[in-house]
């Protein structure tokens, strides 16, 4: 049943190198695999798949990358939750 299934989240990026740096270096997630150009990170036993796309267009609710990086890094260092505002 689904209650025993592992969750896999998928995020798209137009800059796979910057995404690798962010998830690996800033957030400290372990890169567990690469599949068809995508990066797969372990997040508490679940997979986070970061897949490359030719381009992306931010939606109205998207947090600017620089703001997200600063917010995540400061909360990660302080041991606080990763909450993007």
KOLLUM-938149 format. One line per field, with one value per atom (N, C-alpha, C, O): residue number from 1; residue in one letter; atom name; x negated, y negated, z negated. Coordinates in Angstrom, 1 decimal, always signed. Layout:
BEGIN
pos = c(NUM/...);
code = c(A/...);
site = c(CA/...);
xx = c(X/...);
yy = c(Y/...);
zz = c(Z/...);
END
This chain:
BEGIN
pos = c(1/1/1/1/2/2/2/2/3/3/3/3/4/4/4/4/5/5/5/5/6/6/6/6/7/7/7/7/8/8/8/8/9/9/9/9/10/10/10/10/11/11/11/11/12/12/12/12/13/13/13/13/14/14/14/14/15/15/15/15/16/16/16/16/17/17/17/17/18/18/18/18/19/19/19/19/20/20/20/20/21/21/21/21/22/22/22/22/23/23/23/23/24/24/24/24/25/25/25/25/26/26/26/26/27/27/27/27/28/28/28/28/29/29/29/29/30/30/30/30/31/31/31/31/32/32/32/32/33/33/33/33/34/34/34/34/35/35/35/35/36/36/36/36/37/37/37/37/38/38/38/38/39/39/39/39/40/40/40/40/41/41/41/41/42/42/42/42/43/43/43/43/44/44/44/44/45/45/45/45/46/46/46/46/47/47/47/47/48/48/48/48/49/49/49/49/50/50/50/50/51/51/51/51/52/52/52/52/53/53/53/53/54/54/54/54/55/55/55/55/56/56/56/56/57/57/57/57/58/58/58/58/59/59/59/59/60/60/60/60/61/61/61/61/62/62/62/62/63/63/63/63/64/64/64/64/65/65/65/65/66/66/66/66/67/67/67/67/68/68/68/68/69/69/69/69/70/70/70/70/71/71/71/71/72/72/72/72/73/73/73/73/74/74/74/74/75/75/75/75/76/76/76/76/77/77/77/77/78/78/78/78/79/79/79/79/80/80/80/80/81/81/81/81/82/82/82/82/83/83/83/83/84/84/84/84/85/85/85/85);
code = c(X/X/X/X/X/X/X/X/X/X/X/X/X/X/X/X/X/X/X/X/X/X/X/X/X/X/X/X/X/X/X/X/X/X/X/X/X/X/X/X/X/X/X/X/X/X/X/X/X/X/X/X/X/X/X/X/X/X/X/X/X/X/X/X/X/X/X/X/X/X/X/X/X/X/X/X/X/X/X/X/X/X/X/X/X/X/X/X/X/X/X/X/X/X/X/X/X/X/X/X/X/X/X/X/X/X/X/X/X/X/X/X/X/X/X/X/X/X/X/X/X/X/X/X/X/X/X/X/X/X/X/X/X/X/X/X/X/X/X/X/X/X/X/X/X/X/X/X/X/X/X/X/X/X/X/X/X/X/X/X/X/X/X/X/X/X/X/X/X/X/X/X/X/X/X/X/X/X/X/X/X/X/X/X/X/X/X/X/X/X/X/X/X/X/X/X/X/X/X/X/X/X/X/X/X/X/X/X/X/X/X/X/X/X/X/X/X/X/X/X/X/X/X/X/X/X/X/X/X/X/X/X/X/X/X/X/X/X/X/X/X/X/X/X/X/X/X/X/X/X/X/X/X/X/X/X/X/X/X/X/X/X/X/X/X/X/X/X/X/X/X/X/X/X/X/X/X/X/X/X/X/X/X/X/X/X/X/X/X/X/X/X/X/X/X/X/X/X/X/X/X/X/X/X/X/X/X/X/X/X/X/X/X/X/X/X/X/X/X/X/X/X/X/X/X/X/X/X/X/X/X/X/X/X/X/X/X/X/X/X);
site = c(N/CA/C/O/N/CA/C/O/N/CA/C/O/N/CA/C/O/N/CA/C/O/N/CA/C/O/N/CA/C/O/N/CA/C/O/N/CA/C/O/N/CA/C/O/N/CA/C/O/N/CA/C/O/N/CA/C/O/N/CA/C/O/N/CA/C/O/N/CA/C/O/N/CA/C/O/N/CA/C/O/N/CA/C/O/N/CA/C/O/N/CA/C/O/N/CA/C/O/N/CA/C/O/N/CA/C/O/N/CA/C/O/N/CA/C/O/N/CA/C/O/N/CA/C/O/N/CA/C/O/N/CA/C/O/N/CA/C/O/N/CA/C/O/N/CA/C/O/N/CA/C/O/N/CA/C/O/N/CA/C/O/N/CA/C/O/N/CA/C/O/N/CA/C/O/N/CA/C/O/N/CA/C/O/N/CA/C/O/N/CA/C/O/N/CA/C/O/N/CA/C/O/N/CA/C/O/N/CA/C/O/N/CA/C/O/N/CA/C/O/N/CA/C/O/N/CA/C/O/N/CA/C/O/N/CA/C/O/N/CA/C/O/N/CA/C/O/N/CA/C/O/N/CA/C/O/N/CA/C/O/N/CA/C/O/N/CA/C/O/N/CA/C/O/N/CA/C/O/N/CA/C/O/N/CA/C/O/N/CA/C/O/N/CA/C/O/N/CA/C/O/N/CA/C/O/N/CA/C/O/N/CA/C/O/N/CA/C/O/N/CA/C/O/N/CA/C/O/N/CA/C/O/N/CA/C/O/N/CA/C/O/N/CA/C/O/N/CA/C/O/N/CA/C/O/N/CA/C/O/N/CA/C/O/N/CA/C/O/N/CA/C/O/N/CA/C/O/N/CA/C/O);
xx = c(-0.8/+0.0/-0.9/-2.1/-0.3/-1.0/-1.6/-2.5/-1.0/-1.5/-2.9/-3.6/-3.4/-4.8/-5.7/-6.8/-5.1/-5.9/-6.9/-6.5/-8.0/-8.9/-8.5/-8.2/-8.5/-8.1/-9.3/-10.5/-9.1/-10.1/-9.5/-8.5/-10.3/-9.9/-10.8/-12.0/-10.2/-11.0/-10.9/-9.9/-12.1/-12.3/-13.0/-13.9/-12.6/-13.3/-14.2/-13.9/-15.3/-16.2/-16.8/-17.1/-17.1/-17.8/-19.3/-20.1/-19.7/-21.2/-21.5/-21.5/-21.8/-22.1/-23.3/-23.3/-24.3/-25.5/-25.2/-25.7/-24.4/-24.1/-23.2/-23.2/-22.3/-21.4/-22.2/-21.9/-23.2/-24.0/-24.7/-24.7/-25.3/-26.0/-25.0/-25.3/-23.8/-22.8/-22.4/-22.4/-21.9/-21.4/-22.5/-22.3/-23.7/-24.8/-25.6/-25.8/-26.0/-26.9/-26.1/-26.5/-25.1/-24.3/-23.4/-23.4/-22.7/-21.7/-22.4/-21.8/-23.5/-24.2/-23.5/-23.7/-22.8/-22.1/-23.1/-24.0/-23.0/-23.9/-23.4/-22.2/-24.3/-24.0/-24.1/-25.2/-23.0/-23.0/-23.0/-23.4/-22.7/-22.7/-22.6/-22.2/-22.9/-22.7/-22.0/-22.4/-20.9/-20.1/-19.5/-18.8/-19.9/-19.5/-19.7/-18.9/-20.9/-21.2/-20.7/-21.0/-19.8/-19.2/-20.1/-20.8/-20.0/-20.7/-19.6/-18.5/-20.0/-19.1/-19.8/-20.9/-19.1/-19.6/-18.7/-17.5/-19.3/-18.6/-18.1/-18.9/-16.8/-16.2/-15.4/-14.2/-16.1/-15.5/-14.9/-13.8/-15.6/-15.1/-14.2/-13.8/-13.9/-13.1/-14.0/-15.0/-13.6/-14.4/-14.0/-12.8/-14.9/-14.7/-15.4/-16.7/-14.7/-15.2/-15.2/-14.2/-16.4/-16.6/-16.9/-18.0/-15.9/-16.0/-16.3/-15.7/-17.2/-17.5/-16.4/-15.9/-16.2/-15.3/-16.0/-16.8/-15.6/-16.2/-16.1/-17.1/-14.9/-14.8/-13.6/-12.8/-13.5/-12.4/-12.0/-12.7/-10.7/-10.1/-9.6/-8.6/-10.1/-9.6/-8.1/-7.7/-7.4/-6.0/-5.9/-6.9/-4.8/-4.6/-5.0/-5.5/-4.9/-5.2/-6.7/-7.0/-7.5/-8.9/-9.7/-9.7/-10.5/-11.5/-12.7/-13.2/-13.3/-14.5/-15.6/-15.8/-16.4/-17.5/-18.4/-18.8/-18.9/-19.8/-19.2/-19.9/-17.9/-17.3/-17.1/-17.3/-16.8/-16.6/-17.9/-17.9/-19.0/-20.3/-20.7/-21.2/-20.6/-20.9/-20.0/-20.5/-18.7/-17.8/-18.1/-18.2/-18.3/-18.6/-19.9/-20.0/-20.9/-22.2/-22.2/-22.8/-21.6/-21.5/-20.7/-21.1/-19.6/-18.8/-19.5/-19.4/-20.2/-20.9/-22.0/-22.2/-22.8/-23.9/-23.4/-24.0/-22.2/-21.7/-20.9/-20.5/-20.7/-20.0/-18.5/-17.7/-18.0/-16.6/-16.0/-16.7/-14.7/-14.0/-14.2/-14.4/-14.2/-14.3/-13.0/-12.2/-12.7/-11.4/-11.7/-12.4/-11.2/-11.4/-10.3/-9.1/-10.6/-9.5/-9.6/-8.8);
yy = c(+1.2/+0.0/-1.3/-1.2/-2.4/-3.6/-4.1/-4.8/-3.6/-4.0/-3.5/-4.0/-2.5/-2.0/-2.5/-2.0/-3.3/-3.7/-4.9/-5.6/-4.9/-6.1/-7.2/-7.1/-8.4/-9.6/-10.1/-10.1/-10.5/-11.1/-12.5/-12.5/-13.5/-14.9/-15.2/-14.8/-16.0/-16.4/-17.9/-18.5/-18.4/-19.9/-20.0/-19.3/-21.0/-21.3/-22.5/-23.4/-22.5/-23.6/-23.8/-22.8/-25.0/-25.3/-25.4/-25.6/-25.4/-25.5/-24.3/-24.5/-23.2/-22.0/-22.1/-21.6/-22.9/-23.0/-23.9/-23.6/-25.0/-25.8/-25.0/-25.2/-24.2/-23.4/-22.4/-22.2/-21.8/-20.8/-21.5/-21.0/-22.7/-23.5/-23.8/-23.6/-24.3/-24.7/-23.5/-23.6/-22.4/-21.3/-20.5/-20.0/-20.4/-19.7/-20.5/-20.1/-21.7/-22.5/-23.4/-23.5/-24.1/-25.0/-24.2/-24.5/-23.2/-22.5/-21.2/-20.7/-20.8/-19.6/-18.3/-17.3/-18.2/-16.9/-16.0/-16.5/-14.7/-13.8/-13.4/-13.1/-13.6/-13.2/-11.6/-11.1/-11.0/-9.5/-8.9/-7.7/-9.6/-9.1/-10.2/-11.3/-9.8/-10.7/-9.8/-8.7/-10.3/-9.5/-10.4/-11.3/-10.1/-10.8/-12.3/-13.1/-12.7/-14.1/-14.7/-15.8/-14.0/-14.5/-14.1/-13.2/-15.0/-14.7/-14.1/-14.6/-13.1/-12.5/-12.7/-12.1/-13.4/-13.6/-12.8/-12.6/-12.4/-11.8/-12.9/-13.7/-12.8/-13.8/-12.9/-12.7/-12.5/-11.8/-10.4/-10.0/-9.8/-8.5/-8.6/-7.6/-9.8/-10.0/-10.7/-11.3/-10.5/-11.1/-12.5/-12.7/-13.3/-14.6/-14.6/-14.5/-14.6/-14.5/-15.9/-16.5/-16.4/-17.7/-17.5/-17.0/-17.7/-17.4/-18.7/-19.7/-18.5/-19.7/-19.9/-18.9/-21.2/-21.6/-22.7/-23.4/-22.9/-24.0/-25.4/-26.1/-25.7/-27.0/-26.9/-26.0/-27.9/-28.0/-29.4/-30.4/-29.6/-30.9/-31.0/-30.2/-31.8/-31.9/-32.3/-33.1/-31.7/-32.1/-33.2/-33.6/-33.8/-35.0/-34.7/-35.6/-33.5/-33.2/-32.6/-32.2/-32.6/-32.1/-33.1/-34.3/-32.5/-33.3/-33.5/-32.5/-34.7/-34.9/-34.0/-33.8/-33.4/-32.4/-33.0/-32.3/-34.2/-34.8/-34.9/-34.7/-35.3/-35.4/-34.0/-33.8/-33.0/-31.6/-31.1/-30.5/-31.3/-30.8/-31.4/-30.7/-32.7/-33.4/-32.9/-32.6/-32.8/-32.3/-30.9/-30.6/-30.0/-28.6/-28.4/-27.7/-29.2/-29.0/-29.5/-28.8/-30.6/-31.1/-30.2/-30.0/-29.7/-28.8/-27.5/-26.9/-27.0/-25.7/-25.8/-24.9/-26.9/-27.1/-27.2/-26.8/-27.9/-28.1/-26.9/-26.8/-25.9/-24.7/-24.9/-24.0/-26.0/-26.3/-25.7/-25.1/-25.7/-25.1/-25.9/-27.1/-25.2/-25.8/-26.3/-25.6/-27.6/-28.2/-29.4/-30.3/-29.3/-30.4/-31.4/-31.0/-32.6/-33.6/-34.7/-35.6);
zz = c(+0.0/+0.0/+0.0/-0.2/+0.3/+0.3/-1.0/-1.1/-2.1/-3.4/-3.7/-4.6/-2.9/-3.0/-1.8/-1.8/-0.9/+0.2/-0.2/-1.1/+0.5/+0.3/+1.2/+2.3/+0.6/+1.3/+2.2/+1.7/+3.4/+4.2/+4.7/+5.3/+4.3/+4.8/+6.0/+6.0/+6.9/+8.1/+8.2/+8.1/+8.5/+8.7/+10.0/+10.3/+10.8/+12.0/+11.9/+11.1/+12.6/+12.6/+14.0/+14.7/+14.3/+15.6/+15.3/+16.3/+14.1/+13.7/+12.8/+11.6/+13.3/+12.5/+11.6/+10.5/+12.1/+11.2/+10.0/+8.9/+10.2/+9.0/+8.1/+6.9/+8.7/+7.8/+7.0/+5.8/+7.6/+6.9/+5.7/+4.6/+6.0/+4.9/+3.8/+2.6/+4.2/+3.1/+2.3/+1.0/+2.9/+2.1/+1.4/+0.3/+2.0/+1.4/+0.4/-0.8/+0.8/-0.1/-1.1/-2.2/-0.6/-1.5/-2.4/-3.6/-1.9/-2.8/-3.4/-4.3/-2.8/-3.4/-3.0/-3.8/-2.0/-1.6/-0.9/-0.1/-1.1/-0.5/+0.9/+1.1/+1.9/+3.3/+3.3/+3.1/+3.6/+3.6/+5.0/+5.1/+6.0/+7.4/+8.4/+8.1/+9.6/+10.8/+11.8/+12.1/+12.4/+13.3/+14.4/+14.2/+15.6/+16.8/+16.7/+17.0/+16.1/+15.9/+14.7/+14.3/+14.0/+12.7/+11.5/+11.5/+10.5/+9.2/+8.3/+8.2/+7.5/+6.5/+5.1/+4.9/+4.2/+2.9/+1.9/+2.1/+0.8/-0.3/-1.3/-1.7/-1.5/-2.5/-3.5/-3.3/-4.6/-5.6/-5.1/-5.6/-4.2/-3.7/-2.5/-1.9/-2.1/-0.8/+0.2/-0.1/+1.5/+2.5/+3.0/+3.1/+3.2/+3.8/+5.2/+5.2/+6.2/+7.6/+8.2/+8.3/+8.6/+9.2/+10.6/+11.0/+11.5/+12.9/+13.7/+13.5/+14.7/+15.6/+16.6/+17.2/+16.9/+18.0/+18.7/+18.2/+20.0/+20.8/+20.2/+20.3/+19.7/+19.0/+18.1/+18.1/+17.2/+16.2/+16.2/+16.5/+15.8/+15.6/+14.2/+13.9/+13.3/+12.0/+11.9/+12.7/+11.1/+10.9/+9.9/+9.3/+9.7/+8.8/+7.4/+6.7/+6.9/+5.5/+5.3/+4.2/+6.4/+6.3/+5.5/+5.6/+4.6/+3.8/+4.6/+5.1/+4.7/+5.4/+4.9/+3.7/+5.8/+5.5/+4.4/+3.4/+4.5/+3.6/+2.2/+1.2/+2.1/+0.8/+0.2/-1.0/+1.0/+0.5/+0.0/-1.1/+0.7/+0.3/-1.1/-2.0/-1.2/-2.5/-3.6/-4.7/-3.4/-4.4/-4.8/-6.0/-3.9/-4.2/-4.9/-5.9/-4.4/-5.1/-6.5/-7.4/-6.8/-8.2/-9.1/-10.2/-8.6/-9.4/-9.6/-10.7/-8.6/-8.7/-9.7/-10.6/-9.7/-10.7/-12.1/-13.0/-12.3/-13.6/-14.2/-15.3/-13.3/-13.7/-13.6/-14.0/-13.1/-13.0/-11.8/-11.0/-11.8/-10.6/-9.3/-9.4/-8.2/-6.9/-6.5/-5.8/-6.8/-6.5/-5.5/-5.9/-4.3/-3.4/-3.4/-3.2/-3.7/-3.8/-2.8/-2.7);
END
